[in-house]
Amino acid sequence: MSSFFRTTIEEAQLKLQSGNALFVDIRDYASHCEGHIEPSFHLDQSSVDALIAQTPKDRPLVVYCYHGHSSQMAARFLVDQGFTEVYNLEGGYEAWTRT
């Protein structure tokens, strides 16, 4: 069984600059609206089917939450859906905003 990878803030910034990775925000909608990594896809129950159906399975995904804990479950779920390059952002959005 495959698993997700972990990525540091610095590595994630490089992935963002490459333009290939899709950043996936699993925080609640209000928090996403208050601030998020640009650009990010907000993932919730109503958007998960669209993400799975419309995103190539080999596209790198960087999943984040507030602190990097809850996003691990989402990353595992996405791997189970067939995505091959899934990263969990260590420290989450909070760590991202401190850089």
Beta strands, then each sheet from edge to edge (+ up, - down):
strand 1: 5-7
strand 2: 22-25
strand 3: 40-42
strand 4: 61-64
strand 5: 86-89
sheet 1: 1+ 5+ 4+ 2+ 3+
end
